[in-house]
């Protein structure tokens, strides 16, 4: 298992936080999701595969909260 923290854009309220948390939860295979509004960060644990990591990035993009690269 691998844990990562990423910075995302466009998070402005608790509704955004809930959208990110639910979106990643519904993705499956992603656990320990912590979304921090003040720092615009998302911390999560996943299996460490590049495929799952790509799914997470894609999901954040679809939800409207793309990662800062």
Backbone as XML, in Angstrom:
<?xml version="1.0"?>
<chain id="A" units="angstrom">
  <residue number="1" name="UNK">
    <atom name="N" x="0.841" y="-1.174" z="0.000"/>
    <atom name="CA" x="0.000" y="0.000" z="0.000"/>
    <atom name="C" x="0.890" y="1.242" z="0.000"/>
  </residue>
  <residue number="2" name="UNK">
    <atom name="N" x="0.391" y="2.266" z="-0.654"/>
    <atom name="CA" x="1.141" y="3.508" z="-0.770"/>
    <atom name="C" x="0.230" y="4.672" z="-0.380"/>
  </residue>
  <residue number="3" name="UNK">
    <atom name="N" x="0.762" y="5.609" z="0.376"/>
    <atom name="CA" x="0.013" y="6.800" z="0.766"/>
    <atom name="C" x="0.631" y="8.010" z="0.091"/>
  </residue>
  <residue number="4" name="UNK">
    <atom name="N" x="-0.215" y="8.845" z="-0.490"/>
    <atom name="CA" x="0.243" y="10.058" z="-1.169"/>
    <atom name="C" x="-0.588" y="11.253" z="-0.732"/>
  </residue>
  <residue number="5" name="UNK">
    <atom name="N" x="0.006" y="12.424" z="-0.825"/>
    <atom name="CA" x="-0.702" y="13.682" z="-0.621"/>
    <atom name="C" x="-0.497" y="14.515" z="-1.871"/>
  </residue>
  <residue number="6" name="UNK">
    <atom name="N" x="-1.608" y="15.007" z="-2.426"/>
    <atom name="CA" x="-1.534" y="15.847" z="-3.620"/>
    <atom name="C" x="-2.245" y="17.166" z="-3.349"/>
  </residue>
  <residue number="7" name="UNK">
    <atom name="N" x="-1.829" y="18.193" z="-4.058"/>
    <atom name="CA" x="-2.492" y="19.496" z="-4.004"/>
    <atom name="C" x="-3.445" y="19.563" z="-5.185"/>
  </residue>
  <residue number="8" name="UNK">
    <atom name="N" x="-4.678" y="20.008" z="-4.926"/>
    <atom name="CA" x="-5.670" y="20.141" z="-5.977"/>
    <atom name="C" x="-6.137" y="21.588" z="-6.071"/>
  </residue>
  <residue number="9" name="UNK">
    <atom name="N" x="-6.757" y="21.917" z="-7.193"/>
    <atom name="CA" x="-7.274" y="23.267" z="-7.382"/>
    <atom name="C" x="-8.788" y="23.271" z="-7.270"/>
  </residue>
  <residue number="10" name="UNK">
    <atom name="N" x="-9.350" y="24.452" z="-7.116"/>
    <atom name="CA" x="-10.796" y="24.713" z="-7.150"/>
    <atom name="C" x="-11.568" y="24.317" z="-5.902"/>
  </residue>
  <residue number="11" name="UNK">
    <atom name="N" x="-10.938" y="23.853" z="-4.842"/>
    <atom name="CA" x="-11.684" y="23.536" z="-3.625"/>
    <atom name="C" x="-11.939" y="24.827" z="-2.856"/>
  </residue>
  <residue number="12" name="UNK">
    <atom name="N" x="-13.222" y="25.131" z="-2.651"/>
    <atom name="CA" x="-13.571" y="26.387" z="-2.012"/>
    <atom name="C" x="-14.503" y="26.241" z="-0.808"/>
  </residue>
  <residue number="13" name="UNK">
    <atom name="N" x="-15.108" y="25.053" z="-0.615"/>
    <atom name="CA" x="-16.077" y="24.900" z="0.463"/>
    <atom name="C" x="-16.143" y="23.447" z="0.923"/>
  </residue>
  <residue number="14" name="UNK">
    <atom name="N" x="-16.920" y="23.217" z="1.959"/>
    <atom name="CA" x="-17.062" y="21.849" z="2.473"/>
    <atom name="C" x="-17.778" y="20.943" z="1.474"/>
  </residue>
  <residue number="15" name="UNK">
    <atom name="N" x="-18.596" y="21.509" z="0.615"/>
    <atom name="CA" x="-19.219" y="20.713" z="-0.439"/>
    <atom name="C" x="-18.173" y="20.134" z="-1.372"/>
  </residue>
  <residue number="16" name="UNK">
    <atom name="N" x="-17.151" y="20.925" z="-1.659"/>
    <atom name="CA" x="-16.037" y="20.455" z="-2.491"/>
    <atom name="C" x="-15.309" y="19.313" z="-1.798"/>
  </residue>
  <residue number="17" name="UNK">
    <atom name="N" x="-15.057" y="19.484" z="-0.511"/>
    <atom name="CA" x="-14.374" y="18.458" z="0.283"/>
    <atom name="C" x="-15.165" y="17.152" z="0.220"/>
  </residue>
  <residue number="18" name="UNK">
    <atom name="N" x="-16.473" y="17.250" z="0.431"/>
    <atom name="CA" x="-17.321" y="16.059" z="0.405"/>
    <atom name="C" x="-17.347" y="15.416" z="-0.978"/>
  </residue>
  <residue number="19" name="UNK">
    <atom name="N" x="-17.361" y="16.219" z="-2.025"/>
    <atom name="CA" x="-17.355" y="15.679" z="-3.396"/>
    <atom name="C" x="-16.091" y="14.874" z="-3.667"/>
  </residue>
  <residue number="20" name="UNK">
    <atom name="N" x="-14.955" y="15.421" z="-3.252"/>
    <atom name="CA" x="-13.685" y="14.720" z="-3.463"/>
    <atom name="C" x="-13.662" y="13.429" z="-2.662"/>
  </residue>
  <residue number="21" name="UNK">
    <atom name="N" x="-14.046" y="13.507" z="-1.396"/>
    <atom name="CA" x="-14.002" y="12.317" z="-0.540"/>
    <atom name="C" x="-14.932" y="11.230" z="-1.073"/>
  </residue>
  <residue number="22" name="UNK">
    <atom name="N" x="-16.148" y="11.576" z="-1.431"/>
    <atom name="CA" x="-17.097" y="10.581" z="-1.948"/>
    <atom name="C" x="-16.658" y="10.045" z="-3.308"/>
  </residue>
  <residue number="23" name="UNK">
    <atom name="N" x="-16.140" y="10.930" z="-4.152"/>
    <atom name="CA" x="-15.690" y="10.502" z="-5.477"/>
    <atom name="C" x="-14.579" y="9.478" z="-5.405"/>
  </residue>
  <residue number="24" name="UNK">
    <atom name="N" x="-13.619" y="9.703" z="-4.518"/>
    <atom name="CA" x="-12.518" y="8.748" z="-4.380"/>
    <atom name="C" x="-12.971" y="7.482" z="-3.666"/>
  </residue>
  <residue number="25" name="UNK">
    <atom name="N" x="-13.878" y="7.617" z="-2.707"/>
    <atom name="CA" x="-14.414" y="6.443" z="-2.018"/>
    <atom name="C" x="-15.149" y="5.546" z="-3.007"/>
  </residue>
  <residue number="26" name="UNK">
    <atom name="N" x="-15.947" y="6.149" z="-3.862"/>
    <atom name="CA" x="-16.711" y="5.384" z="-4.849"/>
    <atom name="C" x="-15.830" y="4.739" z="-5.905"/>
  </residue>
  <residue number="27" name="UNK">
    <atom name="N" x="-14.620" y="5.241" z="-6.064"/>
    <atom name="CA" x="-13.693" y="4.676" z="-7.031"/>
    <atom name="C" x="-13.291" y="3.249" z="-6.637"/>
  </residue>
  <residue number="28" name="UNK">
    <atom name="N" x="-13.246" y="2.987" z="-5.360"/>
    <atom name="CA" x="-12.859" y="1.660" z="-4.882"/>
    <atom name="C" x="-11.351" y="1.494" z="-4.880"/>
  </residue>
  <residue number="29" name="UNK">
    <atom name="N" x="-10.845" y="0.804" z="-3.881"/>
    <atom name="CA" x="-9.407" y="0.571" z="-3.785"/>
    <atom name="C" x="-8.629" y="1.760" z="-3.268"/>
  </residue>
  <residue number="30" name="UNK">
    <atom name="N" x="-9.346" y="2.795" z="-2.835"/>
    <atom name="CA" x="-8.704" y="3.982" z="-2.273"/>
    <atom name="C" x="-9.224" y="4.116" z="-0.842"/>
  </residue>
  <residue number="31" name="UNK">
    <atom name="N" x="-8.306" y="4.173" z="0.119"/>
    <atom name="CA" x="-8.694" y="4.226" z="1.524"/>
    <atom name="C" x="-8.007" y="5.385" z="2.240"/>
  </residue>
  <residue number="32" name="UNK">
    <atom name="N" x="-8.369" y="5.559" z="3.486"/>
    <atom name="CA" x="-7.745" y="6.568" z="4.351"/>
    <atom name="C" x="-7.727" y="7.944" z="3.683"/>
  </residue>
  <residue number="33" name="UNK">
    <atom name="N" x="-8.847" y="8.338" z="3.110"/>
    <atom name="CA" x="-8.944" y="9.595" z="2.365"/>
    <atom name="C" x="-9.145" y="10.750" z="3.336"/>
  </residue>
  <residue number="34" name="UNK">
    <atom name="N" x="-8.235" y="11.711" z="3.277"/>
    <atom name="CA" x="-8.328" y="12.914" z="4.096"/>
    <atom name="C" x="-8.229" y="14.102" z="3.155"/>
  </residue>
  <residue number="35" name="UNK">
    <atom name="N" x="-9.262" y="14.952" z="3.185"/>
    <atom name="CA" x="-9.295" y="16.132" z="2.334"/>
    <atom name="C" x="-9.203" y="17.350" z="3.234"/>
  </residue>
  <residue number="36" name="UNK">
    <atom name="N" x="-8.207" y="18.188" z="3.006"/>
    <atom name="CA" x="-7.987" y="19.376" z="3.835"/>
    <atom name="C" x="-8.252" y="20.628" z="3.019"/>
  </residue>
  <residue number="37" name="UNK">
    <atom name="N" x="-9.320" y="21.335" z="3.364"/>
    <atom name="CA" x="-9.719" y="22.523" z="2.613"/>
    <atom name="C" x="-8.700" y="23.663" z="2.705"/>
  </residue>
  <residue number="38" name="UNK">
    <atom name="N" x="-8.224" y="24.043" z="3.900"/>
    <atom name="CA" x="-7.291" y="25.179" z="3.967"/>
    <atom name="C" x="-6.023" y="25.012" z="3.119"/>
  </residue>
  <residue number="39" name="UNK">
    <atom name="N" x="-5.507" y="23.779" z="3.055"/>
    <atom name="CA" x="-4.278" y="23.564" z="2.285"/>
    <atom name="C" x="-4.548" y="23.027" z="0.879"/>
  </residue>
  <residue number="40" name="UNK">
    <atom name="N" x="-5.831" y="22.770" z="0.556"/>
    <atom name="CA" x="-6.222" y="22.195" z="-0.745"/>
    <atom name="C" x="-5.474" y="20.905" z="-1.047"/>
  </residue>
  <residue number="41" name="UNK">
    <atom name="N" x="-5.342" y="20.059" z="-0.014"/>
    <atom name="CA" x="-4.649" y="18.787" z="-0.211"/>
    <atom name="C" x="-5.595" y="17.611" z="-0.026"/>
  </residue>
  <residue number="42" name="UNK">
    <atom name="N" x="-5.234" y="16.529" z="-0.697"/>
    <atom name="CA" x="-5.947" y="15.266" z="-0.565"/>
    <atom name="C" x="-4.895" y="14.194" z="-0.276"/>
  </residue>
  <residue number="43" name="UNK">
    <atom name="N" x="-5.075" y="13.494" z="0.828"/>
    <atom name="CA" x="-4.189" y="12.390" z="1.189"/>
    <atom name="C" x="-4.993" y="11.106" z="1.084"/>
  </residue>
  <residue number="44" name="UNK">
    <atom name="N" x="-4.382" y="10.088" z="0.497"/>
    <atom name="CA" x="-5.096" y="8.828" z="0.273"/>
    <atom name="C" x="-4.103" y="7.677" z="0.231"/>
  </residue>
  <residue number="45" name="UNK">
    <atom name="N" x="-4.627" y="6.482" z="0.462"/>
    <atom name="CA" x="-3.835" y="5.263" z="0.385"/>
    <atom name="C" x="-4.437" y="4.384" z="-0.705"/>
  </residue>
  <residue number="46" name="UNK">
    <atom name="N" x="-3.573" y="3.768" z="-1.500"/>
    <atom name="CA" x="-4.011" y="2.881" z="-2.583"/>
    <atom name="C" x="-2.965" y="1.792" z="-2.760"/>
  </residue>
  <residue number="47" name="UNK">
    <atom name="N" x="-3.197" y="0.886" z="-3.685"/>
    <atom name="CA" x="-2.317" y="-0.284" z="-3.831"/>
    <atom name="C" x="-0.934" y="0.021" z="-4.412"/>
  </residue>
  <residue number="48" name="UNK">
    <atom name="N" x="-0.698" y="1.238" z="-4.835"/>
    <atom name="CA" x="0.611" y="1.610" z="-5.360"/>
    <atom name="C" x="0.793" y="1.382" z="-6.846"/>
  </residue>
  <residue number="49" name="UNK">
    <atom name="N" x="-0.215" y="0.830" z="-7.501"/>
    <atom name="CA" x="-0.076" y="0.561" z="-8.938"/>
    <atom name="C" x="-0.237" y="1.848" z="-9.750"/>
  </residue>
  <residue number="50" name="UNK">
    <atom name="N" x="0.461" y="1.909" z="-10.857"/>
    <atom name="CA" x="0.369" y="3.093" z="-11.713"/>
    <atom name="C" x="-1.020" y="3.208" z="-12.337"/>
  </residue>
  <residue number="51" name="UNK">
    <atom name="N" x="-1.681" y="2.069" z="-12.536"/>
    <atom name="CA" x="-3.033" y="2.090" z="-13.105"/>
    <atom name="C" x="-4.018" y="2.752" z="-12.143"/>
  </residue>
  <residue number="52" name="UNK">
    <atom name="N" x="-3.973" y="2.352" z="-10.867"/>
    <atom name="CA" x="-4.878" y="2.936" z="-9.869"/>
    <atom name="C" x="-4.554" y="4.410" z="-9.665"/>
  </residue>
  <residue number="53" name="UNK">
    <atom name="N" x="-3.266" y="4.752" z="-9.702"/>
    <atom name="CA" x="-2.875" y="6.153" z="-9.521"/>
    <atom name="C" x="-3.436" y="7.000" z="-10.657"/>
  </residue>
  <residue number="54" name="UNK">
    <atom name="N" x="-3.413" y="6.476" z="-11.877"/>
    <atom name="CA" x="-3.973" y="7.179" z="-13.030"/>
    <atom name="C" x="-5.483" y="7.336" z="-12.875"/>
  </residue>
  <residue number="55" name="UNK">
    <atom name="N" x="-6.154" y="6.314" z="-12.339"/>
    <atom name="CA" x="-7.598" y="6.403" z="-12.090"/>
    <atom name="C" x="-7.915" y="7.511" z="-11.089"/>
  </residue>
  <residue number="56" name="UNK">
    <atom name="N" x="-7.093" y="7.627" z="-10.060"/>
    <atom name="CA" x="-7.304" y="8.654" z="-9.041"/>
    <atom name="C" x="-7.148" y="10.041" z="-9.658"/>
  </residue>
  <residue number="57" name="UNK">
    <atom name="N" x="-6.097" y="10.242" z="-10.429"/>
    <atom name="CA" x="-5.884" y="11.529" z="-11.100"/>
    <atom name="C" x="-7.036" y="11.866" z="-12.030"/>
  </residue>
  <residue number="58" name="UNK">
    <atom name="N" x="-7.486" y="10.881" z="-12.776"/>
    <atom name="CA" x="-8.592" y="11.079" z="-13.703"/>
    <atom name="C" x="-9.872" y="11.434" z="-12.953"/>
  </residue>
  <residue number="59" name="UNK">
    <atom name="N" x="-10.132" y="10.746" z="-11.850"/>
    <atom name="CA" x="-11.333" y="11.010" z="-11.060"/>
    <atom name="C" x="-11.313" y="12.433" z="-10.503"/>
  </residue>
  <residue number="60" name="UNK">
    <atom name="N" x="-10.175" y="12.872" z="-9.999"/>
    <atom name="CA" x="-10.069" y="14.241" z="-9.480"/>
    <atom name="C" x="-10.335" y="15.251" z="-10.594"/>
  </residue>
  <residue number="61" name="UNK">
    <atom name="N" x="-9.818" y="14.993" z="-11.770"/>
    <atom name="CA" x="-10.037" y="15.861" z="-12.930"/>
    <atom name="C" x="-11.524" y="15.916" z="-13.285"/>
  </residue>
  <residue number="62" name="UNK">
    <atom name="N" x="-12.171" y="14.765" z="-13.362"/>
    <atom name="CA" x="-13.594" y="14.686" z="-13.699"/>
    <atom name="C" x="-14.441" y="15.421" z="-12.666"/>
  </residue>
  <residue number="63" name="UNK">
    <atom name="N" x="-14.061" y="15.299" z="-11.390"/>
    <atom name="CA" x="-14.810" y="15.979" z="-10.331"/>
    <atom name="C" x="-14.625" y="17.487" z="-10.355"/>
  </residue>
  <residue number="64" name="UNK">
    <atom name="N" x="-13.615" y="17.958" z="-11.089"/>
    <atom name="CA" x="-13.363" y="19.396" z="-11.198"/>
    <atom name="C" x="-12.283" y="19.905" z="-10.260"/>
  </residue>
  <residue number="65" name="UNK">
    <atom name="N" x="-11.499" y="18.982" z="-9.706"/>
    <atom name="CA" x="-10.429" y="19.346" z="-8.776"/>
    <atom name="C" x="-9.111" y="18.740" z="-9.237"/>
  </residue>
  <residue number="66" name="UNK">
    <atom name="N" x="-8.576" y="19.233" z="-10.352"/>
    <atom name="CA" x="-7.341" y="18.637" z="-10.890"/>
    <atom name="C" x="-6.149" y="18.851" z="-9.961"/>
  </residue>
  <residue number="67" name="UNK">
    <atom name="N" x="-5.237" y="17.917" z="-10.044"/>
    <atom name="CA" x="-4.002" y="18.012" z="-9.270"/>
    <atom name="C" x="-3.110" y="19.116" z="-9.813"/>
  </residue>
  <residue number="68" name="UNK">
    <atom name="N" x="-2.383" y="19.754" z="-8.898"/>
    <atom name="CA" x="-1.334" y="20.689" z="-9.281"/>
    <atom name="C" x="-0.097" y="19.854" z="-9.521"/>
  </residue>
  <residue number="69" name="UNK">
    <atom name="N" x="0.472" y="19.922" z="-10.722"/>
    <atom name="CA" x="1.639" y="19.093" z="-11.074"/>
    <atom name="C" x="2.918" y="19.806" z="-10.705"/>
  </residue>
</chain>
